[in-house]
C-alpha cells in the first residue's frame, strides 16, 4: 500500500469524509431502531464501551498515544460534555423525526461562532453574521410552521448542538498541545467510567437484539471518528466539513425506508438554510469535526 501523494489527498479526504457521513447517518438510524428499549445514558455507556474495546489494540501497540500535555481533569470535562451531547442526540433521535433532528444538529458551527464572540472576544465578520442569521432562520422554518413544531426532540437537538459547540471551543485550545489521536483515545477511555456512573440509575441489561445493535453502534461510532479524523489530516476543513452534510439526505432516506418517515417541505427548506450557514461558518473558521 503506497503513501498518499499530494495530488491524491483531496479525493481521498472526500472519500473518507463520505464514509464518515454514512456511518454517522447509520448511527442515528440504529438509535431509532432501538425503539426506546434502552435508556439514552445506557446507550452512551455501551457505545463508549464497545468503542474503547475497538481502540484498545491501538493503545497497546502505540502506548505513546496516551501521552498528553493536558490534565486528566481537562480531558474529563471534555468527555463529560461529549457524553451529555451524545445523550441529548440519542434521546432526540429516539423521539423525533430523524431529518428534523439531524438538521438542527448542524446548528453547531453557528453556536461556535456565537460562543467565540461571547467567550473569546472574537469579532465575527459579515459572512459570519450572515451565517448566524441564515442558521437561525433555517431553524425557525423547521420549528415554526412544521407539523411537529417545537417538540422535546427538537429541544434536545438544540441542546446537543450547543454542547457540541462547547466541545469545539474546548478543542480549540486542547488541540494545540495534543495530537487528534490522543484526544480521541482519552475521550473514549474516560467516557466509559463516567457514562457507567450516570447510567446506573437507569441500567437494565439490554436483550440480545439490542446488545447486538449497541455493539454495531460502538464500532460504527469509533470508525466514523477515525475516518473523519483522517480526512481532516489529508485536506483543509473547508473541503472536508461540507461533505458531512451528506448525512442529512442519508438519514432522511433511512428514516423513510425503515420507519416510513416523510420529509416536510419546511424541513427541506430549513435544512438547506442551516447547511448553508454551517458551510459558511466552517469555511470561515476551519472548524474541525468531532464525533
Wavefront OBJ file of the C-alpha trace (Angstrom):
o trace
v 0.000 0.000 0.000
v 1.657 3.183 -1.189
v 1.606 6.512 0.656
v -0.976 9.033 -0.484
v 0.604 11.768 -2.586
v -0.370 15.405 -2.521
v -2.397 15.072 -5.718
v -4.426 12.242 -4.190
v -5.026 13.854 -0.817
v -8.207 15.807 -1.563
v -10.086 12.976 -3.362
v -9.003 10.572 -0.605
v -10.100 13.036 2.094
v -13.512 13.439 0.449
v -13.870 9.651 0.197
v -13.051 9.215 3.903
v -15.488 12.028 4.783
v -18.250 10.382 2.728
v -17.662 7.172 4.667
v -17.826 9.081 7.951
v -21.098 10.758 6.924
v -22.612 7.385 6.013
v -21.569 5.897 9.351
v -22.903 8.930 11.259
v -26.246 8.535 9.480
v -26.373 4.839 10.373
v -25.632 5.775 13.999
v -28.860 7.814 14.115
v -30.810 5.006 12.433
v -29.500 2.472 14.989
v -30.712 4.671 17.867
v -34.183 4.827 16.295
v -34.113 1.056 15.701
v -33.610 0.543 19.439
v -37.143 1.957 19.674
v -36.778 3.356 23.188
v -35.916 -0.082 24.637
v -32.606 1.237 26.024
v -32.214 4.440 28.054
v -30.025 7.105 26.347
v -27.467 7.019 29.202
v -27.215 3.229 28.834
v -26.811 3.629 25.049
v -23.987 6.110 25.672
v -22.255 3.678 28.061
v -22.329 0.723 25.672
v -21.358 2.909 22.710
v -18.304 4.140 24.630
v -17.513 0.644 25.949
v -17.554 -1.052 22.555
v -15.731 1.904 21.022
v -13.000 1.674 23.666
v -12.662 -2.064 23.009
v -12.097 -1.302 19.327
v -9.361 1.218 20.248
v -7.565 -0.973 22.824
v -5.249 -2.615 20.233
v -4.109 0.872 19.158
v -3.333 1.792 22.778
v -1.433 -1.478 23.315
v 0.569 -1.121 20.096
v 1.143 2.632 20.486
v 1.140 3.451 24.225
v 2.641 6.851 23.408
v -0.817 7.882 22.210
v -1.754 8.326 25.891
v 0.891 10.999 26.447
v -0.911 14.303 26.877
v 0.029 17.855 27.740
v -3.326 18.310 29.471
v -4.519 17.163 32.877
v -6.915 14.279 33.457
v -9.451 16.836 34.685
v -9.373 18.720 31.374
v -9.929 15.517 29.428
v -12.664 14.563 31.888
v -14.568 17.828 31.393
v -14.455 17.384 27.626
v -15.599 13.756 27.961
v -18.497 14.857 30.185
v -19.604 17.488 27.661
v -19.337 14.908 24.868
v -21.354 12.413 26.892
v -24.221 14.829 27.506
v -24.171 15.856 23.834
v -24.478 12.198 22.810
v -27.286 11.555 25.288
v -29.186 14.614 24.057
v -28.924 13.474 20.439
v -29.749 9.851 21.294
v -32.901 10.953 23.113
v -33.829 13.294 20.253
v -33.340 10.602 17.604
v -35.465 8.158 19.587
v -38.380 10.623 19.810
v -38.392 12.965 16.810
v -38.199 12.815 13.009
v -34.636 11.871 12.053
v -34.346 14.554 9.346
v -35.537 17.354 11.673
v -33.147 16.375 14.467
v -30.192 15.997 12.071
v -30.873 19.399 10.513
v -30.932 21.078 13.938
v -27.678 19.268 14.821
v -25.961 21.206 12.019
v -26.546 24.382 14.056
v -23.380 23.523 15.997
v -20.950 25.619 13.854
v -23.319 28.587 14.236
v -23.199 28.215 18.014
v -19.383 28.041 17.796
v -19.402 31.458 16.121
v -21.629 32.913 18.847
v -19.614 31.251 21.604
v -16.325 32.549 20.224
v -17.768 36.064 20.117
v -19.131 35.918 23.676
v -16.412 33.886 25.424
v -13.278 34.551 23.372
v -13.949 38.131 22.329
v -13.774 37.314 18.617
v -15.483 39.758 16.280
v -17.427 37.952 13.554
v -17.306 39.453 10.057
v -20.227 39.998 7.729
v -20.083 36.427 6.409
v -20.257 35.096 9.975
v -23.205 37.345 10.808
v -24.952 36.129 7.667
v -24.287 32.524 8.730
v -25.840 33.146 12.144
v -28.932 34.811 10.664
v -29.351 32.126 7.978
v -28.942 29.336 10.516
v -31.457 30.913 12.886
v -33.962 31.378 10.047
v -33.480 27.756 8.991
v -34.135 26.528 12.500
v -37.261 28.675 12.769
v -38.556 27.327 9.436
v -38.232 23.779 10.792
v -39.629 24.563 14.228
v -42.310 27.115 13.329
v -44.737 26.018 10.644
v -43.745 22.334 10.608
v -46.366 19.801 11.771
v -44.197 18.711 14.705
v -43.346 22.227 15.935
v -41.025 22.823 18.883
v -41.110 19.376 20.449
v -38.960 17.888 23.192
v -36.931 16.121 20.484
v -36.149 19.444 18.784
v -35.235 20.994 22.145
v -32.851 18.117 22.874
v -31.312 18.503 19.406
v -30.685 22.193 20.146
v -29.096 21.214 23.483
v -26.896 18.658 21.734
v -25.794 21.232 19.159
v -24.956 23.710 21.932
v -22.899 21.120 23.794
v -21.146 20.117 20.579
v -20.228 23.766 20.036
v -18.821 23.934 23.574
v -16.703 20.881 22.785
v -15.349 22.583 19.658
v -14.350 25.630 21.695
v -12.616 23.394 24.252
v -10.837 21.529 21.447
v -9.580 24.821 20.060
v -7.202 25.109 22.997
v -6.584 21.403 23.687
v -5.620 20.556 20.096
v -2.664 22.948 20.334
v -0.850 20.607 22.703
v -2.131 17.126 21.828
v -2.484 15.082 18.655
v -6.015 14.316 17.488
v -5.497 10.593 18.156
v -4.582 11.359 21.787
v -7.719 13.441 22.261
v -9.884 10.719 20.700
v -8.418 7.924 22.851
v -8.653 9.832 26.123
v -12.207 10.909 25.306
v -13.369 7.318 24.825
v -11.441 5.856 27.748
v -12.835 8.439 30.177
v -16.358 8.323 28.779
v -16.701 4.645 29.763
v -16.468 5.104 33.581
v -18.289 8.464 33.545
v -21.186 7.107 31.480
v -21.354 3.985 33.651
v -21.844 6.073 36.799
v -24.611 8.108 35.140
v -26.242 5.015 33.608
v -26.516 3.059 36.875
v -29.891 4.572 37.967
v -31.406 3.646 34.576
v -29.497 0.433 33.944
v -31.241 -2.676 32.661
v -29.355 -5.314 30.714
v -30.345 -4.998 27.050
v -31.698 -8.021 25.197
v -29.655 -9.876 22.599
v -31.049 -7.792 19.711
v -30.407 -4.503 21.483
v -26.943 -5.605 22.609
v -26.031 -6.508 19.037
v -27.208 -3.097 17.816
v -25.211 -1.373 20.562
v -22.078 -3.332 19.616
v -22.508 -2.313 15.983
v -23.060 1.281 17.096
v -19.825 1.270 19.108
v -17.840 0.062 16.110
v -19.671 2.496 13.807
v -19.052 5.464 16.128
v -15.346 4.757 16.541
v -14.883 4.082 12.811
v -16.715 7.323 11.993
v -14.417 9.242 14.308
v -11.346 7.653 12.741
v -12.468 8.286 9.164
v -13.301 11.948 9.775
v -10.074 12.498 11.728
v -8.052 11.006 8.862
v -9.989 13.067 6.311
v -9.153 16.226 8.260
v -5.466 15.254 8.229
v -5.465 14.968 4.437
v -7.297 18.153 3.434
v -8.438 21.512 4.876
v -11.602 21.583 6.973
v -13.166 23.902 4.382
v -13.128 20.964 1.939
v -13.925 18.130 4.334
v -16.600 19.729 6.542
v -19.218 20.308 3.781
v -19.157 16.583 2.937
v -20.701 15.925 6.348
v -23.935 17.480 5.044
v -24.417 14.254 3.102
v -25.518 12.860 6.454
v -28.861 14.688 6.189
v -30.208 13.050 2.983
v -28.824 9.683 4.123
v -30.655 9.977 7.441
v -33.801 11.081 5.604
v -33.611 8.065 3.284
v -33.042 5.745 6.235
v -35.975 7.250 8.116
v -38.254 6.831 5.107
v -37.106 3.309 4.166
v -37.066 1.812 7.664
v -39.561 3.857 9.668
v -41.844 5.303 6.970
v -40.954 8.885 7.941
v -41.905 11.529 5.403
v -39.920 14.749 4.971
v -41.883 18.003 5.227
v -41.145 20.825 2.785
v -40.363 23.084 5.750
v -37.721 20.591 6.898
v -36.052 20.617 3.469
v -36.075 24.435 3.240
v -34.829 24.856 6.808
v -32.148 22.199 6.309
v -30.815 23.985 3.217
v -30.555 27.264 5.136
v -28.845 25.608 8.116
v -26.406 23.683 5.911
v -25.560 26.871 4.001
v -24.963 28.710 7.270
v -22.868 25.867 8.695
v -20.833 25.735 5.475
v -20.054 29.462 5.684
v -19.116 29.152 9.366
v -16.927 26.084 8.772
v -15.100 27.659 5.828
v -14.517 30.884 7.730
v -13.257 29.296 10.946
v -11.897 25.959 9.706
v -13.892 24.207 12.438
v -12.812 20.615 12.986
v -15.371 17.863 13.058
v -15.674 15.990 16.324
v -17.685 12.822 16.622
l 1 2 3 4 5 6 7 8 9 10 11 12 13 14 15 16 17 18 19 20 21 22 23 24 25 26 27 28 29 30 31 32 33 34 35 36 37 38 39 40 41 42 43 44 45 46 47 48 49 50 51 52 53 54 55 56 57 58 59 60 61 62 63 64 65 66 67 68 69 70 71 72 73 74 75 76 77 78 79 80 81 82 83 84 85 86 87 88 89 90 91 92 93 94 95 96 97 98 99 100 101 102 103 104 105 106 107 108 109 110 111 112 113 114 115 116 117 118 119 120 121 122 123 124 125 126 127 128 129 130 131 132 133 134 135 136 137 138 139 140 141 142 143 144 145 146 147 148 149 150 151 152 153 154 155 156 157 158 159 160 161 162 163 164 165 166 167 168 169 170 171 172 173 174 175 176 177 178 179 180 181 182 183 184 185 186 187 188 189 190 191 192 193 194 195 196 197 198 199 200 201 202 203 204 205 206 207 208 209 210 211 212 213 214 215 216 217 218 219 220 221 222 223 224 225 226 227 228 229 230 231 232 233 234 235 236 237 238 239 240 241 242 243 244 245 246 247 248 249 250 251 252 253 254 255 256 257 258 259 260 261 262 263 264 265 266 267 268 269 270 271 272 273 274 275 276 277 278 279 280 281 282 283 284 285 286 287 288 289 290 291
